[in-house]
Each structure stands twice: as C-alpha cells, then as structure tokens.
Amino acid sequence: MDYIPSNILAYLLAQTNNFIWCKYWVFETEAIERFSILKQILLFSAVFGIAYSIQFSCLLLMVEVLDWNEYVATFIGFCIFGLIQFMLNKRITFKEKSGQ
C-alpha cells in the first residue's frame, strides 16, 4: 500500500483507542457528565485535526521534496504528531478546571 493512504488510515483508526487511553489513563479526567464527554470528544477531534495536518505536511515535505525514505519520514512524522497532540490535549481537551 502507498504511504499516503496507509498513513491516513492508520491515524484515523487509532483515534478512538487514543481518546479512551488519554481520557482514562494519561490525563485521568473525572468529568463523567454527558456534555463534558461530548465536549472532550469534539476538542480531541479538533486537536487531532491540527496535529495530523502538521504531521502530514511534514511527511509530504520529507518524502516528496527532500526525497527521504518514507519509513524514516513516517517515524519522524509520528514523533511530531505525538508531541503536538499530547501538548494540545493537555492544555485544551483535558485541562483541569481552575480551583481543582
């Protein structure tokens, strides 16, 4: 399979699992209200969109412009994605309310 569709498919499939791990293990939020969870899902999806767009742009730059190996570029892109997504989710999606 070409690196572009496989990259897109892998990241999309991973997001449900990623949300569950982030919510209940990494950030351990205690919000159980329905609207709070829906808000977190929407924010998580927005953060995913931002992080994935940056990762995918970097991947295309490394492979198509710089002519790097697609496996090396995919690994570097994954690291970029993980760092951006973690920082944004910590500061936006699973942010503790002030006073807690």
Biopython code that builds the backbone (N, CA, C, O; Angstrom):
import numpy as np
from Bio.PDB.StructureBuilder import StructureBuilder

atoms = [
    (1, "MET", "N", (0.847, -1.178, 0.000)),
    (1, "MET", "CA", (0.000, 0.000, 0.000)),
    (1, "MET", "C", (0.892, 1.240, 0.000)),
    (1, "MET", "O", (1.929, 1.265, 0.663)),
    (2, "ASP", "N", (0.495, 2.240, -0.725)),
    (2, "ASP", "CA", (1.231, 3.502, -0.785)),
    (2, "ASP", "C", (1.265, 4.159, 0.599)),
    (2, "ASP", "O", (0.359, 3.956, 1.407)),
    (3, "TYR", "N", (2.293, 4.931, 0.864)),
    (3, "TYR", "CA", (2.457, 5.521, 2.197)),
    (3, "TYR", "C", (1.380, 6.547, 2.542)),
    (3, "TYR", "O", (1.065, 6.716, 3.720)),
    (4, "ILE", "N", (0.809, 7.232, 1.563)),
    (4, "ILE", "CA", (-0.187, 8.267, 1.867)),
    (4, "ILE", "C", (-1.501, 7.662, 2.377)),
    (4, "ILE", "O", (-1.940, 8.031, 3.466)),
    (5, "PRO", "N", (-2.152, 6.745, 1.635)),
    (5, "PRO", "CA", (-3.397, 6.173, 2.184)),
    (5, "PRO", "C", (-3.170, 5.355, 3.454)),
    (5, "PRO", "O", (-4.025, 5.344, 4.339)),
    (6, "SER", "N", (-2.038, 4.674, 3.554)),
    (6, "SER", "CA", (-1.796, 3.896, 4.769)),
    (6, "SER", "C", (-1.607, 4.810, 5.974)),
    (6, "SER", "O", (-2.031, 4.469, 7.078)),
    (7, "ASN", "N", (-0.981, 5.957, 5.779)),
    (7, "ASN", "CA", (-0.800, 6.924, 6.858)),
    (7, "ASN", "C", (-2.145, 7.470, 7.317)),
    (7, "ASN", "O", (-2.416, 7.535, 8.516)),
    (8, "ILE", "N", (-2.977, 7.856, 6.374)),
    (8, "ILE", "CA", (-4.300, 8.408, 6.705)),
    (8, "ILE", "C", (-5.135, 7.365, 7.442)),
    (8, "ILE", "O", (-5.719, 7.666, 8.483)),
    (9, "LEU", "N", (-5.197, 6.146, 6.914)),
    (9, "LEU", "CA", (-5.996, 5.084, 7.525)),
    (9, "LEU", "C", (-5.519, 4.745, 8.929)),
    (9, "LEU", "O", (-6.334, 4.581, 9.838)),
    (10, "ALA", "N", (-4.218, 4.641, 9.114)),
    (10, "ALA", "CA", (-3.674, 4.297, 10.426)),
    (10, "ALA", "C", (-4.022, 5.337, 11.480)),
    (10, "ALA", "O", (-4.420, 4.983, 12.591)),
    (11, "TYR", "N", (-3.879, 6.606, 11.148)),
    (11, "TYR", "CA", (-4.165, 7.659, 12.121)),
    (11, "TYR", "C", (-5.657, 7.740, 12.434)),
    (11, "TYR", "O", (-6.032, 7.970, 13.583)),
    (12, "LEU", "N", (-6.505, 7.557, 11.437)),
    (12, "LEU", "CA", (-7.951, 7.613, 11.685)),
    (12, "LEU", "C", (-8.409, 6.443, 12.558)),
    (12, "LEU", "O", (-9.224, 6.629, 13.461)),
    (13, "LEU", "N", (-7.900, 5.261, 12.300)),
    (13, "LEU", "CA", (-8.283, 4.096, 13.096)),
    (13, "LEU", "C", (-7.780, 4.182, 14.543)),
    (13, "LEU", "O", (-8.416, 3.659, 15.458)),
    (14, "ALA", "N", (-6.664, 4.829, 14.736)),
    (14, "ALA", "CA", (-6.068, 4.912, 16.068)),
    (14, "ALA", "C", (-6.777, 5.896, 16.991)),
    (14, "ALA", "O", (-6.589, 5.824, 18.205)),
    (15, "GLN", "N", (-7.576, 6.803, 16.465)),
    (15, "GLN", "CA", (-8.114, 7.883, 17.287)),
    (15, "GLN", "C", (-9.101, 7.442, 18.362)),
    (15, "GLN", "O", (-9.075, 7.995, 19.461)),
    (16, "THR", "N", (-9.959, 6.483, 18.095)),
    (16, "THR", "CA", (-10.895, 6.023, 19.131)),
    (16, "THR", "C", (-10.132, 5.429, 20.298)),
    (16, "THR", "O", (-10.386, 5.768, 21.454)),
    (17, "ASN", "N", (-9.200, 4.544, 19.995)),
    (17, "ASN", "CA", (-8.367, 3.946, 21.028)),
    (17, "ASN", "C", (-7.576, 5.014, 21.770)),
    (17, "ASN", "O", (-7.454, 4.967, 22.994)),
    (18, "ASN", "N", (-7.044, 5.969, 21.034)),
    (18, "ASN", "CA", (-6.244, 7.038, 21.618)),
    (18, "ASN", "C", (-7.075, 7.887, 22.585)),
    (18, "ASN", "O", (-6.598, 8.240, 23.664)),
    (19, "PHE", "N", (-8.311, 8.214, 22.208)),
    (19, "PHE", "CA", (-9.160, 9.013, 23.094)),
    (19, "PHE", "C", (-9.410, 8.276, 24.410)),
    (19, "PHE", "O", (-9.310, 8.872, 25.483)),
    (20, "ILE", "N", (-9.731, 7.004, 24.333)),
    (20, "ILE", "CA", (-10.024, 6.220, 25.542)),
    (20, "ILE", "C", (-8.795, 6.181, 26.454)),
    (20, "ILE", "O", (-8.922, 6.398, 27.659)),
    (21, "TRP", "N", (-7.616, 5.909, 25.903)),
    (21, "TRP", "CA", (-6.398, 5.886, 26.714)),
    (21, "TRP", "C", (-6.101, 7.252, 27.328)),
    (21, "TRP", "O", (-5.747, 7.344, 28.503)),
    (22, "CYS", "N", (-6.243, 8.301, 26.540)),
    (22, "CYS", "CA", (-5.960, 9.647, 27.059)),
    (22, "CYS", "C", (-6.931, 10.029, 28.159)),
    (22, "CYS", "O", (-6.524, 10.564, 29.190)),
    (23, "LYS", "N", (-8.205, 9.760, 27.948)),
    (23, "LYS", "CA", (-9.215, 10.169, 28.921)),
    (23, "LYS", "C", (-9.108, 9.413, 30.239)),
    (23, "LYS", "O", (-9.225, 10.013, 31.307)),
    (24, "TYR", "N", (-8.890, 8.119, 30.177)),
    (24, "TYR", "CA", (-8.971, 7.308, 31.395)),
    (24, "TYR", "C", (-7.624, 6.889, 31.978)),
    (24, "TYR", "O", (-7.581, 6.327, 33.072)),
    (25, "TRP", "N", (-6.526, 7.151, 31.271)),
    (25, "TRP", "CA", (-5.244, 6.747, 31.820)),
    (25, "TRP", "C", (-4.235, 7.884, 31.799)),
    (25, "TRP", "O", (-3.660, 8.198, 32.842)),
    (26, "VAL", "N", (-3.998, 8.507, 30.666)),
    (26, "VAL", "CA", (-2.952, 9.526, 30.562)),
    (26, "VAL", "C", (-3.308, 10.774, 31.366)),
    (26, "VAL", "O", (-2.499, 11.249, 32.164)),
    (27, "PHE", "N", (-4.515, 11.306, 31.161)),
    (27, "PHE", "CA", (-4.903, 12.552, 31.822)),
    (27, "PHE", "C", (-5.876, 12.328, 32.964)),
    (27, "PHE", "O", (-6.098, 13.248, 33.752)),
    (28, "GLU", "N", (-6.460, 11.161, 33.089)),
    (28, "GLU", "CA", (-7.351, 10.770, 34.177)),
    (28, "GLU", "C", (-8.355, 11.852, 34.564)),
    (28, "GLU", "O", (-8.396, 12.289, 35.714)),
    (29, "THR", "N", (-9.151, 12.272, 33.613)),
    (29, "THR", "CA", (-10.175, 13.263, 33.927)),
    (29, "THR", "C", (-11.324, 12.593, 34.653)),
    (29, "THR", "O", (-11.617, 11.417, 34.439)),
    (30, "GLU", "N", (-11.967, 13.360, 35.512)),
    (30, "GLU", "CA", (-13.079, 12.806, 36.281)),
    (30, "GLU", "C", (-14.426, 13.267, 35.767)),
    (30, "GLU", "O", (-15.455, 12.928, 36.352)),
    (31, "ALA", "N", (-14.443, 14.023, 34.699)),
    (31, "ALA", "CA", (-15.703, 14.514, 34.150)),
    (31, "ALA", "C", (-16.473, 13.354, 33.537)),
    (31, "ALA", "O", (-16.019, 12.730, 32.579)),
    (32, "ILE", "N", (-17.648, 13.072, 34.102)),
    (32, "ILE", "CA", (-18.452, 11.978, 33.574)),
    (32, "ILE", "C", (-19.775, 12.474, 33.009)),
    (32, "ILE", "O", (-20.568, 11.676, 32.508)),
    (33, "GLU", "N", (-20.024, 13.763, 33.081)),
    (33, "GLU", "CA", (-21.257, 14.304, 32.528)),
    (33, "GLU", "C", (-21.261, 14.130, 31.020)),
    (33, "GLU", "O", (-20.219, 14.237, 30.373)),
    (34, "ARG", "N", (-22.424, 13.864, 30.467)),
    (34, "ARG", "CA", (-22.554, 13.594, 29.038)),
    (34, "ARG", "C", (-22.004, 14.742, 28.187)),
    (34, "ARG", "O", (-21.255, 14.510, 27.238)),
    (35, "PHE", "N", (-22.372, 15.961, 28.523)),
    (35, "PHE", "CA", (-21.941, 17.092, 27.714)),
    (35, "PHE", "C", (-20.442, 17.334, 27.848)),
    (35, "PHE", "O", (-19.799, 17.797, 26.906)),
    (36, "SER", "N", (-19.892, 17.027, 29.000)),
    (36, "SER", "CA", (-18.457, 17.181, 29.187)),
    (36, "SER", "C", (-17.700, 16.187, 28.299)),
    (36, "SER", "O", (-16.690, 16.539, 27.690)),
    (37, "ILE", "N", (-18.189, 14.955, 28.228)),
    (37, "ILE", "CA", (-17.549, 13.949, 27.391)),
    (37, "ILE", "C", (-17.680, 14.327, 25.921)),
    (37, "ILE", "O", (-16.720, 14.199, 25.161)),
    (38, "LEU", "N", (-18.856, 14.790, 25.515)),
    (38, "LEU", "CA", (-19.042, 15.227, 24.130)),
    (38, "LEU", "C", (-18.104, 16.382, 23.794)),
    (38, "LEU", "O", (-17.525, 16.432, 22.709)),
    (39, "LYS", "N", (-17.962, 17.308, 24.737)),
    (39, "LYS", "CA", (-17.048, 18.437, 24.532)),
    (39, "LYS", "C", (-15.620, 17.935, 24.384)),
    (39, "LYS", "O", (-14.880, 18.409, 23.522)),
    (40, "GLN", "N", (-15.228, 16.980, 25.216)),
    (40, "GLN", "CA", (-13.882, 16.430, 25.124)),
    (40, "GLN", "C", (-13.669, 15.702, 23.800)),
    (40, "GLN", "O", (-12.591, 15.795, 23.213)),
    (41, "ILE", "N", (-14.668, 14.988, 23.328)),
    (41, "ILE", "CA", (-14.557, 14.297, 22.041)),
    (41, "ILE", "C", (-14.368, 15.308, 20.915)),
    (41, "ILE", "O", (-13.533, 15.114, 20.032)),
    (42, "LEU", "N", (-15.147, 16.386, 20.951)),
    (42, "LEU", "CA", (-15.014, 17.419, 19.915)),
    (42, "LEU", "C", (-13.649, 18.104, 19.977)),
    (42, "LEU", "O", (-13.010, 18.315, 18.946)),
    (43, "LEU", "N", (-13.209, 18.448, 21.173)),
    (43, "LEU", "CA", (-11.890, 19.076, 21.322)),
    (43, "LEU", "C", (-10.775, 18.120, 20.903)),
    (43, "LEU", "O", (-9.817, 18.521, 20.241)),
    (44, "PHE", "N", (-10.910, 16.849, 21.295)),
    (44, "PHE", "CA", (-9.919, 15.839, 20.933)),
    (44, "PHE", "C", (-9.837, 15.701, 19.415)),
    (44, "PHE", "O", (-8.751, 15.570, 18.850)),
    (45, "SER", "N", (-10.992, 15.731, 18.768)),
    (45, "SER", "CA", (-11.029, 15.636, 17.302)),
    (45, "SER", "C", (-10.392, 16.857, 16.647)),
    (45, "SER", "O", (-9.687, 16.732, 15.646)),
    (46, "ALA", "N", (-10.639, 18.025, 17.208)),
    (46, "ALA", "CA", (-10.031, 19.251, 16.671)),
    (46, "ALA", "C", (-8.517, 19.220, 16.840)),
    (46, "ALA", "O", (-7.779, 19.581, 15.923)),
    (47, "VAL", "N", (-8.059, 18.794, 18.001)),
    (47, "VAL", "CA", (-6.622, 18.675, 18.256)),
    (47, "VAL", "C", (-6.017, 17.652, 17.300)),
    (47, "VAL", "O", (-4.933, 17.866, 16.757)),
    (48, "PHE", "N", (-6.719, 16.543, 17.099)),
    (48, "PHE", "CA", (-6.245, 15.545, 16.135)),
    (48, "PHE", "C", (-6.078, 16.177, 14.753)),
    (48, "PHE", "O", (-5.067, 15.965, 14.085)),
    (49, "GLY", "N", (-7.070, 16.951, 14.334)),
    (49, "GLY", "CA", (-7.010, 17.595, 13.023)),
    (49, "GLY", "C", (-5.803, 18.508, 12.881)),
    (49, "GLY", "O", (-5.141, 18.513, 11.843)),
    (50, "ILE", "N", (-5.520, 19.269, 13.908)),
    (50, "ILE", "CA", (-4.368, 20.176, 13.893)),
    (50, "ILE", "C", (-3.060, 19.385, 13.855)),
    (50, "ILE", "O", (-2.200, 19.628, 13.009)),
    (51, "ALA", "N", (-2.922, 18.436, 14.783)),
    (51, "ALA", "CA", (-1.682, 17.654, 14.871)),
    (51, "ALA", "C", (-1.471, 16.818, 13.611)),
    (51, "ALA", "O", (-0.351, 16.706, 13.113)),
    (52, "TYR", "N", (-2.549, 16.236, 13.103)),
    (52, "TYR", "CA", (-2.409, 15.405, 11.909)),
    (52, "TYR", "C", (-2.063, 16.245, 10.684)),
    (52, "TYR", "O", (-1.260, 15.817, 9.854)),
    (53, "SER", "N", (-2.643, 17.410, 10.560)),
    (53, "SER", "CA", (-2.326, 18.285, 9.428)),
    (53, "SER", "C", (-0.847, 18.659, 9.417)),
    (53, "SER", "O", (-0.211, 18.671, 8.364)),
    (54, "ILE", "N", (-0.311, 18.959, 10.582)),
    (54, "ILE", "CA", (1.113, 19.298, 10.682)),
    (54, "ILE", "C", (1.967, 18.072, 10.360)),
    (54, "ILE", "O", (2.939, 18.163, 9.611)),
    (55, "GLN", "N", (1.597, 16.927, 10.932)),
    (55, "GLN", "CA", (2.333, 15.682, 10.670)),
    (55, "GLN", "C", (2.314, 15.328, 9.198)),
    (55, "GLN", "O", (3.352, 14.986, 8.632)),
    (56, "PHE", "N", (1.150, 15.402, 8.568)),
    (56, "PHE", "CA", (1.017, 15.016, 7.165)),
    (56, "PHE", "C", (1.787, 15.975, 6.256)),
    (56, "PHE", "O", (2.397, 15.551, 5.274)),
    (57, "SER", "N", (1.756, 17.259, 6.583)),
    (57, "SER", "CA", (2.526, 18.241, 5.811)),
    (57, "SER", "C", (4.022, 17.951, 5.912)),
    (57, "SER", "O", (4.744, 18.007, 4.916)),
    (58, "CYS", "N", (4.477, 17.641, 7.122)),
    (58, "CYS", "CA", (5.889, 17.308, 7.313)),
    (58, "CYS", "C", (6.253, 16.026, 6.561)),
    (58, "CYS", "O", (7.325, 15.939, 5.963)),
    (59, "LEU", "N", (5.361, 15.034, 6.592)),
    (59, "LEU", "CA", (5.587, 13.775, 5.881)),
    (59, "LEU", "C", (5.745, 14.024, 4.383)),
    (59, "LEU", "O", (6.684, 13.530, 3.759)),
    (60, "LEU", "N", (4.820, 14.791, 3.813)),
    (60, "LEU", "CA", (4.906, 15.094, 2.387)),
    (60, "LEU", "C", (6.172, 15.882, 2.059)),
    (60, "LEU", "O", (6.818, 15.619, 1.045)),
    (61, "LEU", "N", (6.524, 16.822, 2.888)),
    (61, "LEU", "CA", (7.743, 17.599, 2.683)),
    (61, "LEU", "C", (8.966, 16.691, 2.691)),
    (61, "LEU", "O", (9.820, 16.785, 1.810)),
    (62, "MET", "N", (9.050, 15.814, 3.684)),
    (62, "MET", "CA", (10.217, 14.948, 3.805)),
    (62, "MET", "C", (10.325, 13.956, 2.650)),
    (62, "MET", "O", (11.423, 13.704, 2.153)),
    (63, "VAL", "N", (9.191, 13.388, 2.215)),
    (63, "VAL", "CA", (9.231, 12.363, 1.169)),
    (63, "VAL", "C", (9.271, 12.982, -0.228)),
    (63, "VAL", "O", (10.107, 12.611, -1.051)),
    (64, "GLU", "N", (8.379, 13.910, -0.487)),
    (64, "GLU", "CA", (8.236, 14.438, -1.847)),
    (64, "GLU", "C", (9.259, 15.519, -2.203)),
    (64, "GLU", "O", (9.725, 15.577, -3.341)),
    (65, "VAL", "N", (9.607, 16.364, -1.250)),
    (65, "VAL", "CA", (10.529, 17.470, -1.537)),
    (65, "VAL", "C", (11.972, 17.102, -1.199)),
    (65, "VAL", "O", (12.880, 17.292, -2.007)),
    (66, "LEU", "N", (12.166, 16.573, 0.009)),
    (66, "LEU", "CA", (13.530, 16.258, 0.454)),
    (66, "LEU", "C", (13.995, 14.873, 0.009)),
    (66, "LEU", "O", (15.170, 14.535, 0.151)),
    (67, "ASP", "N", (13.069, 14.066, -0.531)),
    (67, "ASP", "CA", (13.355, 12.724, -1.042)),
    (67, "ASP", "C", (13.912, 11.784, 0.029)),
    (67, "ASP", "O", (14.811, 10.987, -0.238)),
    (68, "TRP", "N", (13.368, 11.888, 1.243)),
    (68, "TRP", "CA", (13.756, 10.993, 2.330)),
    (68, "TRP", "C", (13.033, 9.664, 2.167)),
    (68, "TRP", "O", (12.026, 9.575, 1.464)),
    (69, "ASN", "N", (13.545, 8.656, 2.809)),
    (69, "ASN", "CA", (12.898, 7.351, 2.858)),
    (69, "ASN", "C", (11.544, 7.502, 3.539)),
    (69, "ASN", "O", (11.442, 8.162, 4.573)),
    (70, "GLU", "N", (10.503, 6.895, 2.968)),
    (70, "GLU", "CA", (9.154, 7.085, 3.520)),
    (70, "GLU", "C", (8.984, 6.474, 4.909)),
    (70, "GLU", "O", (8.156, 6.951, 5.684)),
    (71, "TYR", "N", (9.741, 5.436, 5.240)),
    (71, "TYR", "CA", (9.643, 4.839, 6.572)),
    (71, "TYR", "C", (10.268, 5.752, 7.630)),
    (71, "TYR", "O", (9.725, 5.911, 8.723)),
    (72, "VAL", "N", (11.395, 6.337, 7.301)),
    (72, "VAL", "CA", (12.051, 7.289, 8.203)),
    (72, "VAL", "C", (11.163, 8.515, 8.388)),
    (72, "VAL", "O", (10.982, 8.993, 9.507)),
    (73, "ALA", "N", (10.612, 9.019, 7.290)),
    (73, "ALA", "CA", (9.745, 10.194, 7.347)),
    (73, "ALA", "C", (8.478, 9.897, 8.148)),
    (73, "ALA", "O", (8.006, 10.751, 8.899)),
    (74, "THR", "N", (7.930, 8.703, 7.995)),
    (74, "THR", "CA", (6.739, 8.319, 8.755)),
    (74, "THR", "C", (7.044, 8.282, 10.243)),
    (74, "THR", "O", (6.239, 8.748, 11.050)),
    (75, "PHE", "N", (8.193, 7.735, 10.619)),
    (75, "PHE", "CA", (8.583, 7.688, 12.029)),
    (75, "PHE", "C", (8.757, 9.090, 12.605)),
    (75, "PHE", "O", (8.262, 9.381, 13.693)),
    (76, "ILE", "N", (9.450, 9.945, 11.888)),
    (76, "ILE", "CA", (9.643, 11.328, 12.343)),
    (76, "ILE", "C", (8.300, 12.047, 12.436)),
    (76, "ILE", "O", (8.049, 12.782, 13.392)),
    (77, "GLY", "N", (7.435, 11.834, 11.438)),
    (77, "GLY", "CA", (6.096, 12.424, 11.468)),
    (77, "GLY", "C", (5.290, 11.957, 12.658)),
    (77, "GLY", "O", (4.559, 12.742, 13.263)),
    (78, "PHE", "N", (5.416, 10.671, 13.005)),
    (78, "PHE", "CA", (4.724, 10.130, 14.165)),
    (78, "PHE", "C", (5.187, 10.820, 15.449)),
    (78, "PHE", "O", (4.373, 11.120, 16.323)),
    (79, "CYS", "N", (6.475, 11.068, 15.562)),
    (79, "CYS", "CA", (7.010, 11.766, 16.740)),
    (79, "CYS", "C", (6.486, 13.199, 16.804)),
    (79, "CYS", "O", (6.118, 13.681, 17.875)),
    (80, "ILE", "N", (6.454, 13.870, 15.670)),
    (80, "ILE", "CA", (5.923, 15.229, 15.609)),
    (80, "ILE", "C", (4.461, 15.238, 16.025)),
    (80, "ILE", "O", (4.046, 16.063, 16.839)),
    (81, "PHE", "N", (3.681, 14.319, 15.466)),
    (81, "PHE", "CA", (2.259, 14.209, 15.779)),
    (81, "PHE", "C", (2.047, 13.972, 17.275)),
    (81, "PHE", "O", (1.242, 14.652, 17.911)),
    (82, "GLY", "N", (2.772, 13.009, 17.825)),
    (82, "GLY", "CA", (2.600, 12.661, 19.237)),
    (82, "GLY", "C", (2.895, 13.822, 20.165)),
    (82, "GLY", "O", (2.162, 14.058, 21.126)),
    (83, "LEU", "N", (3.954, 14.540, 19.886)),
    (83, "LEU", "CA", (4.328, 15.682, 20.721)),
    (83, "LEU", "C", (3.270, 16.784, 20.660)),
    (83, "LEU", "O", (2.844, 17.302, 21.692)),
    (84, "ILE", "N", (2.857, 17.133, 19.456)),
    (84, "ILE", "CA", (1.858, 18.197, 19.301)),
    (84, "ILE", "C", (0.526, 17.784, 19.929)),
    (84, "ILE", "O", (-0.099, 18.562, 20.649)),
    (85, "GLN", "N", (0.101, 16.552, 19.646)),
    (85, "GLN", "CA", (-1.185, 16.108, 20.174)),
    (85, "GLN", "C", (-1.174, 16.055, 21.707)),
    (85, "GLN", "O", (-2.140, 16.469, 22.347)),
    (86, "PHE", "N", (-0.100, 15.556, 22.287)),
    (86, "PHE", "CA", (-0.017, 15.489, 23.745)),
    (86, "PHE", "C", (-0.102, 16.880, 24.362)),
    (86, "PHE", "O", (-0.878, 17.110, 25.289)),
    (87, "MET", "N", (0.703, 17.808, 23.841)),
    (87, "MET", "CA", (0.721, 19.160, 24.416)),
    (87, "MET", "C", (-0.640, 19.846, 24.285)),
    (87, "MET", "O", (-1.118, 20.459, 25.240)),
    (88, "LEU", "N", (-1.262, 19.747, 23.115)),
    (88, "LEU", "CA", (-2.563, 20.401, 22.923)),
    (88, "LEU", "C", (-3.663, 19.742, 23.744)),
    (88, "LEU", "O", (-4.506, 20.437, 24.311)),
    (89, "ASN", "N", (-3.669, 18.421, 23.818)),
    (89, "ASN", "CA", (-4.691, 17.756, 24.628)),
    (89, "ASN", "C", (-4.525, 18.081, 26.108)),
    (89, "ASN", "O", (-5.515, 18.256, 26.819)),
    (90, "LYS", "N", (-3.301, 18.162, 26.570)),
    (90, "LYS", "CA", (-3.065, 18.509, 27.976)),
    (90, "LYS", "C", (-3.544, 19.922, 28.286)),
    (90, "LYS", "O", (-4.101, 20.173, 29.355)),
    (91, "ARG", "N", (-3.327, 20.847, 27.348)),
    (91, "ARG", "CA", (-3.673, 22.249, 27.595)),
    (91, "ARG", "C", (-5.105, 22.610, 27.213)),
    (91, "ARG", "O", (-5.644, 23.598, 27.710)),
    (92, "ILE", "N", (-5.722, 21.828, 26.340)),
    (92, "ILE", "CA", (-7.053, 22.193, 25.848)),
    (92, "ILE", "C", (-8.111, 21.154, 26.209)),
    (92, "ILE", "O", (-9.064, 21.463, 26.924)),
    (93, "THR", "N", (-7.950, 19.930, 25.722)),
    (93, "THR", "CA", (-9.005, 18.915, 25.836)),
    (93, "THR", "C", (-9.214, 18.451, 27.271)),
    (93, "THR", "O", (-10.347, 18.426, 27.752)),
    (94, "PHE", "N", (-8.162, 18.092, 27.946)),
    (94, "PHE", "CA", (-8.270, 17.510, 29.292)),
    (94, "PHE", "C", (-7.745, 18.448, 30.365)),
    (94, "PHE", "O", (-7.251, 18.007, 31.403)),
    (95, "LYS", "N", (-7.855, 19.734, 30.111)),
    (95, "LYS", "CA", (-7.395, 20.758, 31.027)),
    (95, "LYS", "C", (-8.227, 20.705, 32.312)),
    (95, "LYS", "O", (-9.455, 20.622, 32.274)),
    (96, "GLU", "N", (-7.536, 20.754, 33.430)),
    (96, "GLU", "CA", (-8.220, 20.800, 34.719)),
    (96, "GLU", "C", (-8.873, 22.161, 34.896)),
    (96, "GLU", "O", (-8.294, 23.185, 34.533)),
    (97, "LYS", "N", (-10.057, 22.174, 35.444)),
    (97, "LYS", "CA", (-10.722, 23.445, 35.723)),
    (97, "LYS", "C", (-9.990, 24.152, 36.854)),
    (97, "LYS", "O", (-9.473, 23.506, 37.766)),
    (98, "SER", "N", (-9.949, 25.467, 36.794)),
    (98, "SER", "CA", (-9.255, 26.211, 37.847)),
    (98, "SER", "C", (-9.973, 26.002, 39.172)),
    (98, "SER", "O", (-11.202, 25.964, 39.234)),
    (99, "GLY", "N", (-9.185, 25.869, 40.224)),
    (99, "GLY", "CA", (-9.731, 25.655, 41.550)),
    (99, "GLY", "C", (-9.840, 24.199, 41.931)),
    (99, "GLY", "O", (-10.348, 23.873, 43.004)),
    (100, "GLN", "N", (-9.360, 23.299, 41.049)),
    (100, "GLN", "CA", (-9.405, 21.878, 41.396)),
    (100, "GLN", "C", (-8.055, 21.386, 41.775)),
    (100, "GLN", "O", (-7.896, 20.209, 42.100)),
]
sb = StructureBuilder()
sb.init_structure("model")
sb.init_model(0)
sb.init_chain("A")
sb.init_seg("    ")
for serial, (resi, resn, name, xyz) in enumerate(atoms, 1):
    if name == "N":
        sb.init_residue(resn, " ", resi, " ")
    sb.init_atom(name, np.array(xyz, "f"), 0.0, 1.0, " ", f" {name:<3s}", serial, name[0])
structure = sb.get_structure()
